[in-house]
Each structure stands twice: as structure tokens, then as C-alpha cells.
Amino acid sequence: MFTVNKQIAFLTKHDKQHQIAPIINTELNAEIIHTDKFDTDKLGTFDHKIQRKLRADEAAIKKAYLACELTNLNQGIGSEGSFNSFMGLSLVDQEIIAFVDIERKLEIVAMAQQSVPLGLIEAKNSEELKRKLNTNSYISSNSQRWMIWLNNQWNKGVKRNSLLAEEYAFPIKIEPDLRAMHCPARQEVIKLATQDLIKRLTSFCPQCNQINFVEKIKPNQIEYLACEICSLPTNQPKPPSCICDECGYTESNSDNQNKGSAFYCNYCNP
């Protein structure tokens, strides 16, 4: 039966251990052994100076294996984040945390995503800059750092107070520094992804005892609910079921919806 080791390796150069370690220690009674002996920026950076060649989940898994290699531990964690624009209005942060167990040949990928109230700020003068830097608690916090383009290069990790104290040639544009150690909004999503990992590591298949027995949607096997009126298939997908990656056992949640709304039925609502 799977057990979590007393020590788990974690590779990061952006201080993510401060979000992940307390949760792992409390929920799994395990210690995070942090290493930064590998420059994770080599796998890609937010500013695209180094292009990412791996998907986010692949990068997180690679970091987990590197963590094991660098610490001589059998279990490791890797983390990778990505930002996408939602309708051009806000940023959505997706955080992936991967767990590997070398001896058992296990790879578990957890994920969380959330909209974050950050984005480009343009200001024509110091008063406008001050006003926009007070938009919400994340932006007004000194913990959130910024990037400003000066002298043909990005100055990163700039504090809010420094932005307000300096005399710039306006208009200016600043962007949030999205590195984990400088982005409180992102840190909250990392914690959510860690909680998802905890759930996956402590959810066991009732048939074979394999972990990661959580709700999943099988690739290319989406099923649709039957209409509540005519019983024909609707366009409303069935809620995901708990699926075992090892033996394939599937268990539907008794609270899941059994009938689809007629609103999504092509016959009842053409």
C-alpha cells in the first residue's frame, strides 16, 4: 500500500516551498527538503527569454524527478505555473504540482486555477499611477512586485513604494512580476494546487488501493446526460466519476446529477 515518505524533495528557485511545505507537513506529516541546485529557468521563463519546450505538466514532472536526483530521495515534487488572458479582461493563473515516487513508478499531477486581479498598468502622471496602484489589496500590497521597462531592459522585482517614490518620465507602463516569490495572488493558487495534491495522495481505490482515486474525465470518452423530459441525450456532459488509473475501477458520486436539463436538449429545445 502506498505511503508518503517522511522526506519529500522539492526543487524551486522561486521560494514556493513557503506555500507548499506547511501544507505537506500538516496534512501528510512529511518534511519538504528544498533544493535549488538546478536553475529551473532553464526550462522556460515568463518573459519568454527562454522558450518553454515542455507542457506545464511535463515541466512539473521533470522538476520532481530532478528534485529526487539532486537530493537522493525517492519521492519528489515539482511545480509549474502559467498565465493566460481571459477574454482580454483578466489573467487566469494555472498552477500544476507534480508528485513522483521513483520506487513505485508513480506520477501524480495536481492542479488549481483561478483568476487573479493583475495586469498591465499605464499611467500618464504620478497621481494616476498612485490611484491605479490602490485598485485592490493585491496590487496595493508591497509584497506584489513589479517590472518596469527602463534603459532598454526590464527592471524586475520593483516594490510599489519604490515606484511611487521615483521620478519617471511619464507616461509609463508597468507589469506585475509574476514570479512566485513576488506575487501573493499566485501564492494563493499554489496553496490550492497543493491541497489538490493532498486529496490525490490520500484518496484510495476501493478495489486495488491505488492512490489518485478522484473525479476525472476520460479522454475522448465524454458522455452526456439524458434529457429530463424525453430521455434523449442532451449536450450537457455527465459529471466526472472517480476513476482508478491502475485497475480502471469507476465509481459515480451518488450526489452527481442523473438527468440533463431540457434546456440542453436538441429535441425539446431545438
C-alpha positions in Angstrom: 0.0 0.0 0.0 1.2 3.5 -0.8 2.7 5.6 2.0 4.2 9.1 1.9 7.8 9.1 3.0 9.0 11.3 5.9 11.0 13.4 3.5 10.0 14.7 0.1 12.3 16.6 -2.2 11.2 19.8 -3.8 13.0 21.8 -6.5 12.3 25.5 -6.8 14.3 28.8 -7.1 11.3 31.0 -6.5 10.6 30.2 -2.8 7.5 28.1 -3.5 8.5 25.9 -0.6 7.0 28.5 1.8 3.5 27.8 0.4 3.8 24.1 -0.1 5.9 22.8 2.9 3.4 23.8 5.7 0.5 22.1 4.0 2.5 18.9 3.3 3.8 18.9 6.9 0.3 19.4 8.4 -1.6 17.0 6.1 0.9 14.3 5.5 3.3 14.6 8.4 6.2 14.9 5.9 9.1 17.3 5.6 9.9 19.1 2.4 13.6 19.0 1.6 14.1 22.1 -0.6 16.8 22.3 -3.3 17.7 25.0 -5.8 20.7 23.3 -7.2 19.2 23.3 -10.7 18.2 26.6 -12.4 14.5 25.9 -13.2 14.5 29.0 -15.5 16.4 26.8 -18.0 13.1 25.1 -18.6 11.4 28.4 -19.7 10.6 31.8 -18.3 7.5 34.1 -18.2 9.3 36.8 -20.2 10.0 34.2 -23.0 13.7 34.9 -23.0 13.9 31.2 -22.6 11.1 29.5 -24.5 9.3 26.6 -22.8 9.6 23.4 -24.8 7.6 21.3 -22.3 3.9 21.4 -21.4 3.3 22.7 -17.9 2.5 19.2 -16.5 5.6 17.8 -18.2 7.8 20.5 -16.8 6.4 19.9 -13.3 7.1 16.2 -13.5 10.6 16.8 -14.8 11.3 19.1 -11.9 10.0 16.4 -9.5 12.5 13.9 -10.9 15.3 16.4 -10.8 14.5 17.1 -7.1 14.9 13.4 -6.3 18.1 13.2 -8.3 19.6 16.3 -6.5 18.7 15.1 -3.0 18.9 11.3 -3.3 15.3 10.9 -2.1 12.7 8.6 -3.7 9.8 11.0 -3.6 9.8 14.4 -5.1 7.6 17.4 -6.0 7.8 19.8 -8.9 5.7 22.9 -9.7 4.9 24.9 -12.8 2.6 27.9 -13.3 1.2 29.5 -16.4 -0.9 32.6 -17.1 -3.5 33.1 -19.7 -5.7 36.0 -20.6 -9.5 35.5 -20.2 -11.4 37.5 -22.8 -8.6 40.1 -22.6 -10.1 41.2 -19.3 -8.1 39.4 -16.6 -5.4 36.9 -16.0 -6.0 33.3 -15.1 -3.3 31.6 -13.2 -3.0 27.8 -13.5 -0.7 26.1 -11.1 0.4 22.4 -11.5 2.1 20.4 -8.8 3.5 17.0 -9.7 4.5 14.2 -7.3 6.7 11.3 -8.3 7.7 8.2 -6.4 10.7 6.6 -8.1 10.5 3.2 -6.4 6.8 2.7 -7.2 7.0 4.4 -10.6 4.2 6.8 -9.7 3.4 10.2 -11.3 0.6 12.2 -9.8 -0.4 15.6 -11.3 -2.5 18.1 -9.3 -3.8 21.4 -10.5 -5.7 24.6 -9.5 -6.6 27.6 -11.4 -8.0 31.0 -10.5 -8.5 34.5 -11.9 -6.0 37.0 -10.5 -6.6 40.7 -10.4 -3.3 41.7 -12.0 -2.3 43.2 -15.3 -0.7 46.0 -17.2 -0.8 49.4 -15.7 -0.4 52.6 -17.8 -0.1 56.0 -16.2 0.2 59.5 -17.6 1.4 61.0 -14.4 2.3 60.2 -10.8 -1.2 60.8 -9.5 -2.7 58.3 -11.9 -0.1 55.8 -11.1 -0.8 56.1 -7.4 -4.5 55.7 -7.9 -4.1 52.6 -10.1 -1.7 51.1 -7.6 -4.5 51.3 -5.0 -7.0 49.3 -7.1 -7.2 46.2 -4.9 -5.5 44.6 -2.0 -3.1 42.5 -4.1 -1.9 45.5 -6.2 -1.6 47.9 -3.2 0.4 45.3 -1.2 4.2 45.9 -1.1 4.5 42.1 -1.4 3.5 42.3 -5.0 6.5 43.4 -7.1 6.5 45.0 -10.5 8.5 45.2 -13.7 9.2 48.5 -15.5 10.9 49.0 -18.8 13.9 51.3 -18.4 17.1 51.8 -20.4 16.1 49.1 -22.9 15.6 46.4 -20.3 13.1 45.1 -17.7 13.8 46.1 -14.1 12.2 43.3 -12.1 11.2 42.9 -8.5 10.4 46.6 -8.0 8.4 47.4 -4.9 5.2 49.6 -5.0 6.7 52.2 -2.7 9.7 52.5 -5.0 7.5 53.0 -8.0 5.7 55.9 -6.2 9.0 57.4 -4.8 10.9 57.5 -8.1 10.5 60.3 -10.6 9.9 58.8 -14.0 9.4 60.3 -17.4 5.7 59.8 -17.9 3.8 58.2 -19.5 5.0 54.8 -18.2 3.9 51.2 -18.3 4.4 48.7 -15.6 3.6 45.0 -15.4 3.3 42.7 -12.4 6.3 40.5 -11.6 4.6 37.1 -11.8 7.4 35.1 -10.2 6.1 33.1 -7.3 8.1 34.9 -4.6 6.9 38.3 -5.8 3.2 37.5 -6.5 0.8 37.0 -3.5 -2.1 36.2 -5.7 -0.2 33.4 -7.3 0.9 32.1 -4.0 -2.7 31.5 -3.0 -3.3 29.4 -6.2 -0.2 27.4 -5.4 -1.7 26.5 -2.0 -4.9 25.4 -3.7 -2.9 23.1 -6.0 -1.1 21.7 -3.0 -4.5 20.9 -1.4 -5.5 19.1 -4.6 -2.3 17.1 -4.4 -3.1 16.1 -0.8 -6.5 14.9 -1.9 -5.0 12.8 -4.7 -2.4 11.3 -2.4 -5.0 10.3 0.2 -7.8 9.0 -2.0 -7.6 5.2 -2.5 -9.3 3.0 -4.9 -11.7 0.7 -3.0 -10.8 -2.2 -5.4 -7.0 -2.1 -5.6 -5.9 0.6 -3.1 -4.1 2.7 -5.7 -4.0 6.4 -4.9 -5.4 9.3 -7.0 -8.9 7.9 -6.9 -10.5 11.2 -7.6 -13.0 12.6 -10.1 -11.6 12.6 -13.7 -12.9 12.8 -17.2 -11.7 10.1 -19.5 -10.0 11.5 -22.6 -12.2 11.2 -25.7 -14.9 9.5 -23.7 -17.2 12.3 -22.7 -20.8 11.1 -22.1 -23.9 13.2 -22.0 -26.8 13.3 -19.6 -30.3 12.1 -20.8 -33.0 14.8 -21.1 -35.2 15.1 -18.0 -38.3 15.1 -20.3 -37.7 13.0 -23.4 -34.6 10.9 -22.2 -32.7 11.6 -25.4 -29.0 12.6 -25.0 -28.5 16.3 -24.3 -25.5 18.5 -24.9 -24.9 18.5 -21.1 -21.8 16.4 -20.1 -22.2 13.8 -17.3 -20.4 14.9 -14.1 -17.0 13.2 -13.8 -16.7 10.0 -11.9 -13.9 8.7 -9.6 -11.6 6.6 -11.8 -8.6 4.4 -10.8 -5.6 4.8 -13.0 -4.4 1.4 -12.1 -7.3 -1.0 -12.4 -9.8 1.2 -14.2 -12.5 0.9 -11.5 -15.1 3.6 -11.8 -17.4 4.9 -9.1 -20.0 7.6 -9.7 -20.8 10.1 -7.0 -24.3 9.4 -5.7 -24.8 13.2 -5.5 -24.0 13.6 -9.2 -26.7 14.8 -11.5 -28.5 11.9 -13.3 -30.7 13.9 -15.7 -29.9 16.7 -18.0 -31.8 19.9 -18.3 -34.2 20.2 -21.2 -32.6 23.5 -22.0 -29.6 21.5 -23.5 -31.8 19.1 -25.4 -31.9 19.5 -29.2 -35.3 17.8 -29.4 -37.1 19.6 -26.5 -35.3 22.9 -27.1 -34.3 22.9 -30.8 
